[in-house]
Amino acid sequence: MKKKVLSALIAAMMVVSLTACGSGATAEKKDSATETAKTEETEEAGETKELSDLKLAFIVGTENDAFYQSVQAGIKAECEKLGIPSPTMGDQQLDGSICTDLINNYVAAGYDAIALSANDPAGTVPALQAANAAGVKIFTFDCTLDDEYIDEYLSFVGSDNKAGGVTAGEYIAEHAPEGSKVGCITYASAQSTQDRQAGFEETIQAAIDGGKDLTLIESMDADNDQSKAADIMQNWVTQYGDELSYIFVVGDPTGYGALSAIQSAGSDTKIVGFDAGQTACEYIADPEVGKIWVAEVAQDPEGIGAGIVGKMAEYFQTGAVAGDKKDLIECNLVTKDNVKDYLK
């Protein structure tokens, strides 16, 4: 692999986004509300329609993010595979008001169904309720609605974010030196990233309770801002020095800011990220940067895209969606040992 000029890569990645539900996403928690939503089929069968006659719209978080680009690729490929006409793609630009306008426009244009990443769940609920009243079927992917609004959509497909946080925590608990400190740079406004943080923190605390000599420092919110992430990391390096052995970042873009601070300070702190985008995977594979950015929790964005199309097709073929209302996709750990499988 050609060595990258790190500063240029980081500058190129300074985009305000948070992959996989980075702006106001809702939990994909396996809690009691989810269990009550489990059903073999809906109570009343809905309308059926030939797949070749469907008019479908999909709204992603932002088309400027590699994660959502991969989700779109999965959507398009599955539609083509199933014989569904080329779908309409909408970009909400991580803005709830834009998402609301798109929903209203698709309802007015007579679409059969809308699938969206509910990055601003509270802000889009009124539009979704109006869409349901108009007979438009609603599906969600990557980010969904609060459980109090679980009846507003037919099915959700997304990553198991809390389990992904557990995966990161297990890796750090295993590799962090005894007596060291570990921490998390989070994004507190998104439920999905809150779930990742919770999974990580609970796992580290369990390791501590089990006898591992670690200190879990207070997590800090970078507000999905790489500059803030760099400031947080710089402050941590100044405060803790090399005692801070590992950090977990809940989304790769936040990690880019942390990485710049670690390199500038010459710190030995290591990063475990979440998303496994190409840039992060290249960092892991790089002989030098890989000494800092050591692991990633990988999502399956194309699988999420294909999965939500499959749920929509099932509904219009049978009038119902069988199984769990929330279909959570497992995340995987990426390290230098398997990163080649994630490089394109």
Helices and strands as residue ranges (DSSP letters): H 6-12, H 32-37, G 51-53, E 56-60, H 66-82, E 88-91, H 96-108, E 113-116, H 121-133, E 137-141, G 147-152, E 156-159, H 161-175, E 180-186, H 191-209, E 214-216, E 220-221, H 226-240, G 241-243, E 244-249, H 252-265, E 270-275, H 278-285, G 289-291, E 293-298, H 301-318, E 326-329, E 332-334, G 339-342
